[in-house]
């Protein structure tokens, strides 16, 4: 079980204590504060409790999974397992690939709730980066002639250039979030101080 990777105190930074919830009881009855996020309460999926757990484990700034698994694929499968999904659950591709508007809105609602723009940018850039990699690693299908091949290679070259830019952004966001916390706090305080507002 992936739960054995972590200790109870590793989850202390989560905004909601989902790790303490009884999986046999309603998550919202156990943690009514979850209703602060409208997109969570609007979800009509029967697996809503598991989906909410997955989203929090995946996208909470202080989730131990974010810090332990830099590989997004491993982080997703680990979060799904810890949320209670079976490895072959039909919903997993929907969770992983943002192809369901309701679940996508739940993720956005949770990121908005955390009110951390840097972490929200990190999450979206990671998802985009791995979507690019999936395209780059796929075979060039539907190529009928040399012209099509040249066009496909040009597209891949552009994706690779964009991937370099996104990777640099991701690295920057990780450093801001997990290395330069004091500097970020200082900048936030400085930018909201009466002196800086007067200068603006």
C-alpha positions, 0 to 999 in steps of 0.5 A, spaced: 500 500 500 502 506 498 499 509 504 505 506 508 510 510 504 508 516 508 507 517 516 500 521 519 504 527 520 506 528 513 499 530 511 498 535 517 499 540 511 493 538 507 487 544 508 482 538 509 484 532 514 482 527 508 487 522 511 483 521 517 476 520 514 473 513 514 472 511 507 465 507 509 462 514 511 460 520 507 466 525 506 462 531 506 459 529 513 465 528 516 469 534 513 463 539 512 468 545 511 469 541 504 463 545 502 466 551 501 468 549 495 462 550 490 465 545 485 466 539 490 458 540 492 456 541 485 459 534 483 454 529 481 459 523 480 457 517 485 465 517 486 465 524 489 468 522 495 474 519 492 475 524 486 475 530 492 480 526 495 484 525 489 484 532 487 486 534 494 492 529 494 494 531 487 493 539 488 494 541 495 500 545 495 503 542 501 501 535 499 506 530 501 505 527 494 507 533 491 514 533 494 515 526 494 513 524 486 516 529 481 514 524 476 507 527 474 504 520 472 507 516 478 504 522 483 497 521 479 497 513 480 499 514 487 494 519 489 488 515 485 490 509 489 490 513 496 484 516 494 481 509 494 480 507 486 482 500 484 488 500 479 483 498 473 478 503 475 474 506 468 474 513 471 482 514 471 483 516 464 478 522 466 482 524 472 488 524 469 487 527 462 482 533 464 477 530 459 471 531 464 469 538 465 466 537 471 472 534 474 476 539 471 472 545 474 473 541 481 480 542 480 480 549 478 475 550 484 480 547 489 486 551 486 482 557 487 481 556 494 488 555 496 489 562 493 496 561 491 497 563 484 504 560 483 502 553 485 496 554 480 501 555 475 505 549 477 500 545 476 497 547 469 504 547 467 506 540 469 500 538 466 501 541 459 508 539 459 506 532 460 501 532 454 507 535 450 511 529 451 505 524 450 505 527 443 512 527 442 513 520 444 507 518 439 508 515 432 507 520 426 501 517 424 497 519 417 503 521 414 502 520 406 508 523 403 514 527 404 511 534 405 506 531 411 513 528 414 516 535 414 510 538 417 509 533 422 517 534 424 516 542 424 510 541 429 514 536 433 520 541 433 516 547 436 513 542 441 520 541 443 522 548 444 516 550 448 517 544 452 524 547 454 520 553 456 515 550 460 520 545 464 524 552 465 518 555 468 516 548 472 523 549 475 522 556 477 515 554 480 518 549 484 524 553 487 519 559 489 514 554 492 519 549 496 526 553 496 525 560 496 519 560 501 522 566 505 523 570 499 516 569 496 513 571 503 518 578 503 516 579 496 508 578 498 509 583 504 513 588 500 508 588 495 502 589 499 506 594 504 503 602 504 510 604 502 510 600 495 502 601 494 504 609 495 510 608 490 505 604 485 
